Amino acid sequence: MNAPPALVELLGARWVAEASVIEVVWDTSGQWAGFALGDGTLALATGVWDGGPRLKLREGGSVEFQQAQAPPAPLARFSVHENTCLALATDPAGGFLSAGDDGRLVHLRLDGSSELIAHEDGAWIDRVAASPAGGRAYACGRKVHWLGPKPACLMLSGSATSLVFDPSGTQLAISHHGGVTIWAADTLRERQLTWPGYHRDVAWSPDGRYLVSGMEENALHGWRLPDGGDIEMGGYPGQPRSLSFSADGRFIATSGGMRAVCWSFDSLGPNDGPHECGIAGKSPVSRVACHPAHSLIAVGYHGGAVLLCQPGSSDILLIQGSGNSAVTAMAWSPDGRRLALGTDAGELAIVFLPNELFRFGARR
């Protein structure tokens, strides 16, 4: 019996950029996916496909696939950096903020025009963050810059490894060796969350009560922010470099294993031990991205495969089969109806995933 085709073949638009995909994010309207590439360009792909494939819901609950009647729109490519893009964020004013190894932070608008926001001569800008509240920040080694009406600079003891705004957009979490620093937008006061080790990536819970860090020491560490309590989560075979909280905050999904590793959270922190979901293949998980509404996780692997899984269920949907290159970037559109993904070999895709596919994920 032949296996069913992957969803990217039925419901996906695909392109080849011939440069590694560093990051992908959606713009504020949710209509454009921006792909930061290793050759210094930004590729924009529209999430609107007139004449694209469709799913039609039949009487009785079955789904009928309708083939595309027109090809997807081509990529738009814009040269932004001299060598390589290093970080990308959705700009609250529209378009994208791109940081590169030429020391430039650039605002690229959807019409292709661009504006130089900052320039660090002779240095790299390798971290950037923005919030819907209008906050912008970037990191250049040990220096973190807050942009706005009252610009400020914070000097760290070590290089910043990630920048993430909290859900309200009023606090910036900065990971580095020895812990995480929280920088408040209104007062610019710092709060130090210390824990021995090299902290690489951070994620806020949707309610802002928890902050979780993925560490080079093959572990997670979390903080319960109201009282500063520590939460240790270890036992990983590899580094958990990709972290994603579910929309309801009930669990956090991470890479670092042969399957997606999920920790269940309640009002007191993670419950019991971790649970795994998805399929264990020949290569470990490289990226995870929780759906913005359903209890679903997109899981990308170093071997190129991408699937959807649900904690506590054996059901999966195959988005993309294994290939020759690691999945390096994934992002859901704000409405959860499209998944953008990219690989180290420069393969780009947007997969259109209407709600009819998620009936099993909507049940509680």
Beta strands, then each sheet from edge to edge (+ up, - down):
strand 1: 12-16
strand 2: 21-26
strand 3: 32-37
strand 4: 41-46
strand 5: 54-57
strand 6: 63-66
strand 7: 76-79
strand 8: 85-90
strand 9: 96-100
strand 10: 104-108
strand 11: 114-119
strand 12: 127-130
strand 13: 136-140
strand 14: 143-147
strand 15: 152-155
strand 16: 162-165
strand 17: 171-184
strand 18: 190-204
strand 19: 210-215
strand 20: 219-224
strand 21: 229-233
strand 22: 243-245
strand 23: 251-254
strand 24: 260-266
strand 25: 269-277
strand 26: 285-290
strand 27: 297-301
strand 28: 306-309
strand 29: 316-320
strand 30: 327-332
strand 31: 338-343
strand 32: 347-352
sheet 1: 1+ 32- 31+ 30-
sheet 2: 2+ 3- 4+ 7-
sheet 3: 5+ 6-
sheet 4: 8+ 9- 10+ 11-
sheet 5: 12+ 13- 14+ 15-
sheet 6: 16+ 17- 18+ 19- 20+ 21-
sheet 7: 22+ 23- 24+ 25-
sheet 8: 26+ 27- 28+ 29-
end
